[in-house]
Amino acid sequence: MGLEYLLCLKQVPDTTDISYDRESGSLIRENAGSIPNPHDEDALSACLDLRAQKGGSITALSMGPRQARATLRNALSLGVDRAYQLRDKAFAGADVYVTAYTLAQAIHKIGRPDIIFCGKQSIDGDTGQVGAELAELLGYAHIYYVVEICQLDDAFIVVKTKLGRKIQTVKVTLPCVICTESGFFPKKISSFRDKIDAQNKPIKLLTLADLEDNNPGHYGYKASPTKVRKLFVPRADRLCRLLSGVSLSRLKQIIAELSEEIDTAEKQSLFADRIIAPATRQDLLKVCVLLEEGELVGQEIIEYISQFRSGKKLQVEAVLPAKKHSHPAADDNLLDKLYIYPCNSEYLTTEHYIAAVSDYMENSRIKPDILLVGATALGRSFAPRIAAKFQTGLTADCTDIDIDDDKLLIQIRPAFQEELLAQIVTPVRRPQMASIRPGVLASENTIPAASGRTEVIYRSLQLQNPNLQVLAEAASGQEQAGFKQADIVVVAGNAVLEAGELAEIRKIAASLAAEVAVSRPLVQGGLAPHELQVGVSGASLSNKIAVLIGVSGSNQTLAGLKKVKKIIAINKDAQARIFDYADIGFVADWKDLLNIRKDQDVSENDASEY
């Protein structure tokens, strides 16, 4: 008879025609043009390939306005057996948790499949959380970043998954949710005849009345744990000196001047003694940080959140599932308590982290108000599942956080194609959860410590009938991202249009003793691997100097530059937004760096003020 598969598909707004509701912070989808979510193409292809090999039946499910029928028609034209659309005014404005809950209710109505396929993320939200939250609500296993399906049995599936620069082979118990990585499953294209035939195939409409839980108070914006408090344009915090014309020799001279300025400032800025700030039980604000071995972002979060001790009665704790039995956080005295869960497993999976947090929450007399997680490859997989387990909100990939006087966690992340920043809160549900991009939180020199030495508590961690088993691990073989450790990094932007131009950028970088990174358009255009990307969906930089070549200045890229000490921008458009966020700006064509005669002319004229 074969297995039953279900595809979660989404129709997303066309980026050229977007409007939004200022009150709810939600897209006004009815007024926007729409396209099938590009990341869903991999999930669709993977599911079709698996059925072709093993047989079975595929159901497609999409939640959204009437336009969502287009993506379902496309799936039907490619051979999907049946299609359902979730549509009701009660569903409007749902956040990730309520979206996952609505999909779970629909799946209970349709029938529980053996495998659910989801794309990596949707381009309108970029959270990548729905798959894991859906799995938790259904009681399914889940696996993220799948790049290959190796074996399928009645009881399990073996896949390869990409975690950063590692490829893991993982055995996953059925039923499960599979979230595919993008770019690894070739896109399927239907024939003209199949497209015509698909127009006559039925799409079943599911409304609130069709669901087992038909209480309208459990759906849409009102039921959503997270709320968008406001949307705003990021503030420029650098004063740019604009210069007209550029040459390689002049660029080297500016880099040398900035390097000397940075070195002088670092010598004068000695790390101050930490201030001891006692935490009290009265009106206590309790924060827990979930740590990962080998990831620095956890320490960044601890240092940043500890700054709030001077103005609040704060208790900071951390949870660490670990193969080792120690962590640097215990030596810094920034934590009040560190809970270590020793693991004998060779590889830690999402299940270890979920089990550790569950034990911590169950045995904490005072539950945490806030739970923070690093937005690493693994963190993006287990954090949504934890949020769904505790029926709370999670804001993904935050670039900044704050805590107000009402103990609300203010969560900042880019929104609407990175043109705006969203300020998001979780007013009612607890704990308030956020995942934090590595390298974006800048701590002050003086960091208040806990009132005494960190208390280290060891707890046992036993997984009962684990659903994930890592069979092997190997390097991905993709380009290493050495730019994070370099003093100078050259970031190529969307003015670089072809592989030959990127090769020239590499030569320029070599002459500056710099490493190369790129902005998102070059990754989307296939000119560079994701490992080289800077920004919200890439790396965050903390280099001494970043030279931005042809970078326009989107919030997506700017989010990865917050901790760079000095920024030099080269753009031929004098009105380019990037100049508002740079220290030095050259109004010039970057290709002038390749022109020897131009190098001589500009050097002689000393690159005049613009």
C-alpha positions as CSV (number, residue, x, y, z in Angstrom):
1,M,0.0,0.0,0.0
2,G,2.9,2.4,0.6
3,L,3.5,5.2,3.0
4,E,1.5,8.4,3.4
5,Y,3.3,11.7,2.8
6,L,2.2,15.2,3.5
7,L,3.7,18.3,2.0
8,C,3.4,21.7,3.9
9,L,3.5,24.4,1.2
10,K,3.2,28.1,1.4
11,Q,2.3,30.9,-1.0
12,V,4.4,34.0,-0.1
13,P,4.2,37.7,-1.0
14,D,6.0,38.9,-4.1
15,T,8.8,41.1,-2.8
16,T,8.0,43.8,-5.3
17,D,4.6,44.5,-3.9
18,I,4.4,44.3,-0.1
19,S,2.2,46.2,2.4
20,Y,1.7,45.5,6.1
21,D,-0.6,46.1,9.0
22,R,1.1,48.6,11.3
23,E,-1.0,47.5,14.3
24,S,-0.4,43.7,14.1
25,G,2.9,43.8,12.1
26,S,1.5,41.2,9.7
27,L,1.7,41.2,6.0
28,I,-1.5,42.2,4.2
29,R,-1.4,39.2,1.9
30,E,-4.7,39.9,0.1
31,N,-3.3,43.1,-1.4
32,A,0.1,41.6,-2.4
33,G,1.2,39.7,-5.4
34,S,2.3,36.2,-4.5
35,I,4.6,33.3,-5.5
36,P,5.2,29.8,-4.3
37,N,7.7,29.8,-1.5
38,P,11.1,29.0,-3.2
39,H,12.4,26.9,-0.3
40,D,9.4,24.6,-0.6
41,E,10.6,23.4,-4.0
42,D,13.2,21.2,-2.4
43,A,10.6,19.6,-0.1
44,L,8.3,19.0,-3.0
45,S,11.1,17.4,-5.1
46,A,12.4,15.3,-2.2
47,C,8.9,14.0,-1.5
48,L,8.1,13.2,-5.2
49,D,11.5,11.4,-5.6
50,L,10.8,9.3,-2.5
51,R,7.3,8.3,-3.7
52,A,8.8,7.4,-7.1
53,Q,11.2,5.0,-5.4
54,K,9.0,3.6,-2.6
55,G,5.4,4.2,-3.7
56,G,2.8,5.7,-1.5
57,S,0.4,8.7,-1.6
58,I,1.1,12.5,-1.3
59,T,-1.2,15.1,0.2
60,A,-0.4,18.8,-0.1
61,L,-1.6,21.3,2.6
62,S,-1.4,25.1,2.5
63,M,-2.6,27.7,4.9
64,G,-3.4,31.2,3.6
65,P,-5.7,33.3,1.5
66,R,-7.2,32.4,-1.8
67,Q,-3.9,33.0,-3.6
68,A,-2.5,29.9,-1.8
69,R,-4.4,27.8,-4.3
70,A,-1.7,28.6,-6.9
71,T,1.0,26.7,-5.1
72,L,-1.4,23.7,-4.6
73,R,-2.2,23.7,-8.3
74,N,1.5,23.6,-9.1
75,A,1.9,20.6,-6.7
76,L,-1.0,18.8,-8.3
77,S,0.5,19.4,-11.8
78,L,3.7,17.6,-10.6
79,G,1.8,14.5,-9.5
80,V,0.7,15.2,-5.9
81,D,-2.4,13.1,-5.3
82,R,-4.7,15.5,-3.3
83,A,-4.6,19.0,-2.0
84,Y,-6.2,20.9,1.0
85,Q,-6.3,24.6,1.7
86,L,-6.8,26.0,5.2
87,R,-8.6,29.3,4.9
88,D,-10.6,31.3,7.4
89,K,-10.7,34.8,8.7
90,A,-10.1,33.4,12.2
91,F,-6.6,32.2,11.1
92,A,-5.4,35.6,10.0
93,G,-2.3,37.1,11.7
94,A,-1.1,33.9,13.3
95,D,2.5,33.7,14.6
96,V,4.6,30.6,14.3
97,Y,3.2,28.7,17.3
98,V,-0.5,29.3,16.3
99,T,0.4,28.5,12.6
100,A,1.8,25.2,13.7
101,Y,-1.2,24.5,15.9
102,T,-3.6,25.3,13.1
103,L,-1.7,23.0,10.7
104,A,-1.7,20.2,13.4
105,Q,-5.4,20.5,13.7
106,A,-5.8,20.2,9.9
107,I,-3.6,17.1,9.9
108,H,-5.7,15.5,12.6
109,K,-8.7,16.1,10.3
110,I,-7.0,14.9,7.1
111,G,-5.3,11.9,8.6
112,R,-1.8,11.5,10.2
113,P,0.8,10.7,7.6
114,D,4.0,8.7,8.0
115,I,6.3,11.6,6.8
116,I,5.7,15.3,6.7
117,F,7.9,17.4,4.4
118,C,8.6,21.1,4.9
119,G,10.9,23.5,3.2
120,K,13.8,25.1,5.1
121,Q,11.9,28.3,5.8
122,S,9.6,30.8,4.1
123,I,11.0,33.9,2.6
124,D,8.5,36.3,4.2
125,G,9.3,35.2,7.7
126,D,12.7,33.5,7.5
127,T,12.1,31.9,10.9
128,G,12.4,28.2,9.9
129,Q,10.4,27.2,13.1
130,V,7.1,25.8,11.9
131,G,8.4,22.3,11.0
132,A,9.8,21.6,14.5
133,E,6.8,23.1,16.3
134,L,4.5,21.1,14.2
135,A,6.4,17.9,15.0
136,E,6.2,18.7,18.8
137,L,2.4,19.3,18.6
138,L,1.9,16.0,16.6
139,G,4.4,14.0,18.7
140,Y,6.6,13.3,15.7
141,A,10.3,13.1,15.4
142,H,11.9,15.8,13.3
143,I,15.1,16.5,11.4
144,Y,16.3,19.8,9.9
145,Y,18.6,20.7,6.9
146,V,18.1,17.4,5.0
147,V,20.3,17.2,1.9
148,E,19.8,13.6,0.9
149,I,17.5,10.7,1.6
150,C,19.5,7.5,1.9
151,Q,17.1,4.7,3.0
152,L,13.4,4.3,3.9
153,D,11.9,1.5,5.9
154,D,8.5,0.9,7.4
155,A,9.8,2.1,10.8
156,F,12.6,4.6,10.0
157,I,14.2,6.8,7.5
158,V,18.0,7.5,7.1
159,V,18.9,10.9,5.8
160,K,22.0,13.1,5.5
161,T,21.7,16.5,7.2
162,K,23.9,19.6,7.0
163,L,24.9,21.2,10.3
164,G,27.3,24.0,9.5
165,R,30.4,22.5,8.0
166,K,29.4,19.0,9.0
167,I,27.3,16.4,7.2
168,Q,25.6,13.9,9.6
169,T,24.0,10.6,8.6
170,V,20.9,10.2,10.9
171,K,18.4,7.5,11.4
172,V,15.0,8.9,12.3
173,T,12.1,7.0,13.7
174,L,8.8,7.2,11.8
175,P,6.5,9.1,11.9
176,C,8.6,12.2,11.4
177,V,8.8,15.7,10.0
178,I,11.6,16.3,7.5
179,C,12.8,19.9,6.7
180,T,14.9,20.1,3.6
181,E,17.9,22.2,3.0
182,S,17.7,24.4,0.0
183,G,19.6,23.8,-3.2
184,F,20.1,20.0,-2.9
185,F,16.9,18.6,-4.6
186,P,16.6,19.6,-8.3
187,K,13.4,21.5,-9.0
188,K,10.6,19.7,-10.8
189,I,8.9,21.3,-13.8
190,S,5.5,20.1,-15.0
191,S,4.5,20.0,-18.6
192,F,1.9,22.4,-20.1
193,R,-0.6,19.5,-20.3
194,D,-0.1,18.7,-16.7
195,K,-0.6,22.3,-15.7
196,I,-3.9,22.4,-17.7
197,D,-5.1,19.1,-16.1
198,A,-4.3,20.4,-12.6
199,Q,-6.7,23.3,-13.1
200,N,-9.6,20.7,-13.0
201,K,-8.4,18.8,-10.0
202,P,-10.3,19.5,-6.7
203,I,-8.8,21.4,-3.8
204,K,-10.6,20.7,-0.6
205,L,-11.2,23.8,1.6
206,L,-10.8,23.4,5.4
207,T,-12.3,26.2,7.6
208,L,-12.5,26.7,11.3
209,A,-15.7,24.7,11.4
210,D,-14.0,21.6,10.0
211,L,-11.4,21.4,12.8
212,E,-11.9,19.4,16.0
213,D,-10.9,22.5,18.0
214,N,-13.2,25.1,16.4
215,N,-12.8,27.7,19.1
216,P,-11.9,30.9,17.3
217,G,-10.1,32.2,20.4
218,H,-7.4,29.5,19.8
219,Y,-6.4,30.9,16.4
220,G,-5.1,33.9,14.6
221,Y,-3.4,37.1,15.9
222,K,-5.3,37.2,19.2
223,A,-4.2,33.7,20.2
224,S,-0.6,34.2,19.1
225,P,2.0,34.3,22.0
226,T,4.2,36.8,20.2
227,K,3.1,40.3,19.3
228,V,4.8,42.8,17.0
229,R,5.0,46.0,19.2
230,K,6.2,48.2,16.4
231,L,8.1,48.4,13.1
232,F,10.9,50.9,12.6
233,V,13.8,51.9,10.3
234,P,17.2,51.1,11.8
235,R,19.2,54.1,13.1
236,A,22.6,54.9,11.6
237,D,25.2,55.1,14.3
238,R,28.4,56.0,12.4
239,L,29.4,59.3,10.9
240,C,30.7,58.7,7.4
241,R,33.5,60.7,5.8
242,L,32.8,60.6,2.0
243,L,35.6,60.7,-0.5
244,S,35.4,61.0,-4.3
245,G,37.3,58.4,-6.3
246,V,39.1,55.3,-5.2
247,S,42.4,53.5,-5.9
248,L,44.0,50.4,-4.4
249,S,46.9,52.5,-2.9
250,R,44.5,55.0,-1.4
251,L,42.4,52.2,0.1
252,K,45.5,50.6,1.6
253,Q,46.4,54.0,3.1
254,I,43.0,54.4,4.7
255,I,43.1,50.9,6.1
256,A,46.5,51.6,7.6
257,E,45.2,54.8,9.3
258,L,42.1,53.1,10.6
259,S,44.2,50.1,11.9
260,E,46.4,52.5,13.9
261,E,43.4,54.2,15.3
262,I,41.8,50.9,16.4
263,D,45.1,49.7,18.0
264,T,45.5,53.0,19.9
265,A,41.9,52.8,21.2
266,E,42.3,49.1,22.3
267,K,45.5,50.0,24.3
268,Q,43.6,52.8,26.1
269,S,40.6,50.6,26.9
270,L,41.5,48.2,29.7
271,F,38.9,45.7,30.8
272,A,37.4,47.1,34.0
273,D,36.9,45.0,37.2
274,R,33.5,43.4,37.2
275,I,30.9,45.0,39.6
276,I,29.4,42.5,42.0
277,A,25.6,42.9,41.9
278,P,23.6,40.8,44.3
279,A,20.4,39.2,43.1
280,T,17.5,39.1,45.5
281,R,14.4,37.0,45.6
282,Q,12.0,39.9,45.8
283,D,10.6,40.6,42.3
284,L,13.3,38.4,40.8
285,L,13.8,38.3,37.1
286,K,15.2,34.9,36.2
287,V,16.9,34.3,32.9
288,C,18.1,30.9,31.6
289,V,20.6,30.5,28.7
290,L,20.8,27.2,26.9
291,L,24.4,26.5,26.0
292,E,26.0,24.4,23.3
293,E,29.5,22.9,23.5
294,G,31.9,24.6,21.1
295,E,29.6,27.5,20.3
296,L,30.6,31.0,21.5
297,V,27.2,32.6,21.2
298,G,26.1,31.2,24.6
299,Q,28.9,33.1,26.3
300,E,28.0,36.2,24.3
301,I,24.4,36.0,25.5
302,I,25.5,35.5,29.2
303,E,27.8,38.5,29.0
304,Y,25.2,40.7,27.4
305,I,22.3,39.7,29.7
306,S,24.6,40.2,32.8
307,Q,24.7,43.9,32.0
308,F,21.1,44.2,33.3
309,R,22.2,43.2,36.8
310,S,23.0,46.9,37.6
311,G,19.4,48.0,37.2
312,K,17.4,44.8,37.9
313,K,17.1,42.0,40.4
314,L,18.5,39.5,38.0
315,Q,19.3,35.8,38.3
316,V,21.1,34.2,35.4
317,E,21.3,30.5,35.0
318,A,22.4,28.2,32.2
319,V,21.7,24.7,31.0
320,L,24.5,22.7,29.3
321,P,24.1,19.2,27.8
322,A,27.7,18.2,27.4
323,K,30.2,15.5,26.7
324,K,32.7,17.5,28.8
325,H,31.9,18.2,32.4
326,S,32.9,21.9,32.5
327,H,32.3,25.2,30.6
328,P,34.1,28.6,30.6
329,A,30.9,30.2,31.8
330,A,31.5,28.6,35.2
331,D,34.9,30.4,35.6
332,D,33.6,33.9,34.8
333,N,31.2,34.2,37.7
334,L,28.6,35.7,35.5
335,L,26.2,32.9,36.2
336,D,24.4,32.2,39.5
337,K,23.9,28.6,38.6
338,L,25.1,26.3,35.8
339,Y,23.3,23.0,35.3
340,I,25.4,20.5,33.4
341,Y,23.9,17.4,31.9
342,P,26.7,14.9,31.1
343,C,26.1,12.9,28.0
344,N,27.8,9.6,27.1
345,S,26.6,9.8,23.5
346,E,29.2,10.5,20.8
347,Y,26.9,13.0,19.2
348,L,24.4,15.4,20.8
349,T,21.0,15.7,19.0
350,T,18.0,18.0,19.4
351,E,16.6,15.4,21.8
352,H,19.4,15.9,24.3
353,Y,18.7,19.6,24.5
354,I,15.0,19.2,24.8
355,A,15.3,16.6,27.5
356,A,17.8,18.8,29.5
357,V,15.5,21.9,29.3
358,S,12.5,19.8,30.2
359,D,14.3,18.4,33.3
360,Y,15.5,21.9,34.3
361,M,12.0,23.4,34.0
362,E,10.3,20.6,35.9
363,N,12.8,20.8,38.8
364,S,13.0,24.6,39.0
365,R,11.1,25.9,42.0
366,I,11.2,29.4,40.4
367,K,10.5,29.1,36.7
368,P,12.6,31.3,34.3
369,D,10.9,34.4,32.9
370,I,13.2,34.3,29.9
371,L,14.9,31.4,28.0
372,L,17.6,32.4,25.4
373,V,19.2,30.2,22.8
374,G,22.0,30.7,20.2
375,A,20.7,30.8,16.6
376,T,23.2,28.1,15.6
377,A,22.3,25.3,13.1
378,L,21.4,23.0,16.0
379,G,19.8,25.8,18.1
380,R,17.4,26.6,15.2
381,S,16.3,23.0,15.3
382,F,15.7,22.4,19.0
383,A,14.5,25.9,20.1
384,P,11.2,25.9,18.2
385,R,10.4,22.4,19.6
386,I,11.0,23.7,23.1
387,A,8.8,26.7,22.5
388,A,6.0,24.4,21.3
389,K,6.4,22.1,24.2
390,F,5.8,24.9,26.6
391,Q,3.2,26.6,24.4
392,T,5.0,29.8,24.3
393,G,6.4,32.2,21.6
394,L,9.8,32.2,20.1
395,T,11.4,35.1,18.1
396,A,14.0,33.8,15.8
397,D,17.4,35.2,14.8
398,C,17.3,38.3,17.0
399,T,19.9,40.9,16.4
400,D,19.3,42.8,19.7
401,I,17.4,42.3,22.9
402,D,16.4,44.5,25.9
403,I,14.4,44.1,29.1
404,D,11.8,46.7,30.1
405,D,10.6,47.7,33.6
406,D,7.7,45.1,33.3
407,K,10.2,42.3,32.8
408,L,9.2,42.0,29.2
409,L,11.9,40.8,26.8
410,I,12.1,43.2,23.9
411,Q,13.2,41.2,20.9
412,I,14.5,42.9,17.7
413,R,14.8,41.2,14.3
414,P,14.7,42.3,10.7
415,A,11.3,42.1,8.9
416,F,9.8,42.6,5.5
417,Q,12.7,41.9,3.2
418,E,15.1,43.4,5.8
419,E,13.8,47.0,5.1
420,L,12.5,47.4,8.6
421,L,13.2,46.1,12.1
422,A,10.4,44.5,14.2
423,Q,10.2,44.9,17.9
424,I,8.5,41.8,19.3
425,V,7.2,40.8,22.7
426,T,5.6,37.8,24.4
427,P,3.2,39.6,26.8
428,V,1.6,36.6,28.5
429,R,3.2,33.2,27.9
430,R,6.2,32.1,29.8
431,P,9.1,31.6,29.4
432,Q,9.7,34.4,26.9
433,M,12.0,32.8,24.2
434,A,14.4,34.2,21.7
435,S,17.2,32.8,19.6
436,I,20.2,35.2,19.2
437,R,22.4,35.5,16.1
438,P,26.0,34.7,17.0
439,G,28.3,37.8,17.1
440,V,25.6,40.5,17.2
441,L,25.4,41.3,20.9
442,A,28.0,43.9,21.9
443,S,28.7,43.9,25.7
444,E,30.1,46.9,27.6
445,N,33.6,46.7,29.1
446,T,32.2,46.6,32.7
447,I,30.0,43.5,33.1
448,P,28.3,43.0,36.5
449,A,29.0,39.6,37.9
450,A,26.8,37.4,40.1
451,S,26.9,37.9,43.9
452,G,29.2,34.9,44.4
453,R,30.9,32.1,42.6
454,T,28.9,30.2,40.0
455,E,27.2,27.1,41.6
456,V,27.7,24.1,39.3
457,I,25.0,21.5,39.5
458,Y,25.2,18.1,37.7
459,R,22.1,16.3,36.7
460,S,21.6,13.0,35.0
461,L,20.2,12.9,31.4
462,Q,18.6,9.7,30.2
463,L,16.9,9.6,26.8
464,Q,14.0,7.1,26.8
465,N,13.6,5.5,23.3
466,P,15.4,8.2,21.3
467,N,14.0,8.9,17.8
468,L,17.3,10.2,16.4
469,Q,20.5,8.2,16.0
470,V,23.6,9.8,14.4
471,L,25.2,7.0,12.4
472,A,28.2,9.0,11.0
473,E,29.6,12.5,10.7
474,A,31.9,14.0,8.0
475,A,33.1,17.4,6.9
476,S,30.8,19.0,4.3
477,G,33.7,19.7,1.9
478,Q,32.4,23.2,1.3
479,E,34.6,26.3,1.4
480,Q,35.9,27.3,4.8
481,A,34.8,30.6,6.2
482,G,38.1,32.1,7.3
483,F,36.9,35.6,7.2
484,K,35.6,35.6,10.8
485,Q,39.2,35.4,12.2
486,A,40.8,37.8,9.8
487,D,41.7,41.4,10.8
488,I,40.3,42.7,7.5
489,V,37.4,41.3,5.5
490,V,36.2,42.3,2.1
491,V,32.5,41.9,1.6
492,A,31.3,41.7,-2.0
493,G,27.7,43.0,-2.5
494,N,25.1,42.9,-5.3
495,A,27.2,45.2,-7.6
496,V,29.2,42.0,-8.2
497,L,27.3,40.3,-11.0
498,E,29.3,37.4,-12.2
499,A,31.9,34.8,-11.2
500,G,34.7,36.7,-13.0
501,E,34.1,39.8,-11.0
502,L,34.1,37.8,-7.7
503,A,37.4,36.4,-8.8
504,E,38.7,40.0,-9.1
505,I,37.4,40.8,-5.7
506,R,39.4,37.9,-4.3
507,K,42.6,39.4,-5.9
508,I,41.8,42.7,-4.3
509,A,41.3,41.1,-0.9
510,A,44.6,39.2,-1.3
511,S,46.5,42.4,-2.0
512,L,45.0,43.8,1.3
513,A,45.9,40.7,3.3
514,A,42.1,40.2,3.7
515,E,39.6,37.4,3.6
516,V,36.4,37.5,1.4
517,A,32.8,37.3,2.4
518,V,29.6,38.1,0.5
519,S,26.1,39.5,1.0
520,R,23.0,37.4,0.4
521,P,22.4,38.3,-3.3
522,L,25.6,36.5,-4.3
523,V,24.6,33.4,-2.5
524,Q,21.1,33.5,-4.0
525,G,22.7,34.0,-7.4
526,G,24.9,30.9,-7.1
527,L,28.2,32.9,-7.1
528,A,29.2,31.9,-3.6
529,P,28.3,29.3,-0.9
530,H,26.2,30.1,2.1
531,E,29.3,29.7,4.3
532,L,30.6,33.0,3.0
533,Q,27.4,35.0,3.6
534,V,27.2,37.9,6.1
535,G,24.0,39.1,7.7
536,V,20.8,37.8,9.4
537,S,20.8,34.5,7.5
538,G,24.6,34.3,7.5
539,A,27.6,35.2,9.7
540,S,28.0,38.2,12.1
541,L,31.4,39.9,11.9
542,S,33.6,41.3,14.6
543,N,36.7,42.1,12.5
544,K,38.8,45.2,12.9
545,I,37.9,46.5,9.4
546,A,35.3,45.5,6.8
547,V,35.6,46.8,3.2
548,L,32.2,46.7,1.6
549,I,32.4,46.6,-2.2
550,G,29.1,47.3,-4.0
551,V,27.0,46.6,-0.8
552,S,23.7,48.5,-0.9
553,G,23.0,48.5,2.8
554,S,20.0,46.2,3.5
555,N,19.2,45.4,7.1
556,Q,19.9,41.8,6.3
557,T,23.6,42.6,5.7
558,L,23.8,45.4,8.3
559,A,22.8,43.0,11.0
560,G,26.0,41.1,10.5
561,L,28.2,44.3,10.7
562,K,27.2,45.7,14.1
563,K,30.4,44.6,15.9
564,V,32.9,45.5,13.1
565,K,35.2,48.3,14.5
566,K,35.6,50.3,11.3
567,I,33.6,50.1,8.0
568,I,34.8,51.3,4.6
569,A,32.2,51.3,1.8
570,I,32.7,51.7,-1.9
571,N,29.6,52.5,-4.0
572,K,29.2,54.6,-7.1
573,D,25.8,55.9,-5.9
574,A,26.4,58.8,-3.6
575,Q,22.9,58.3,-2.1
576,A,23.5,54.6,-1.3
577,R,22.2,53.7,2.2
578,I,25.4,51.9,3.1
579,F,27.2,55.3,3.6
580,D,24.9,56.0,6.6
581,Y,26.5,53.0,8.3
582,A,30.1,53.4,7.3
583,D,33.1,55.3,8.7
584,I,34.7,55.9,5.4
585,G,32.8,56.1,2.0
586,F,34.3,56.1,-1.4
587,V,31.9,57.4,-4.1
588,A,33.3,55.4,-7.0
589,D,33.0,52.3,-9.1
590,W,34.8,49.4,-7.4
591,K,36.3,48.4,-10.7
592,D,38.6,51.5,-10.4
593,L,40.5,49.4,-7.9
594,L,41.6,47.3,-10.9
595,N,42.8,50.3,-13.0
596,I,46.5,50.9,-12.6
597,R,46.3,54.4,-14.3
598,K,43.4,55.3,-12.0
599,D,45.5,54.2,-9.0
600,Q,48.2,56.7,-10.0
601,D,45.7,59.6,-10.6
602,V,43.8,59.1,-7.4
603,S,46.9,58.7,-5.3
604,E,48.3,61.9,-6.7
605,N,45.1,63.8,-5.9
606,D,44.7,62.1,-2.5
607,A,41.0,61.1,-3.1
608,S,39.3,64.5,-2.6
609,E,36.4,65.0,-0.2
610,Y,33.1,64.3,-1.9
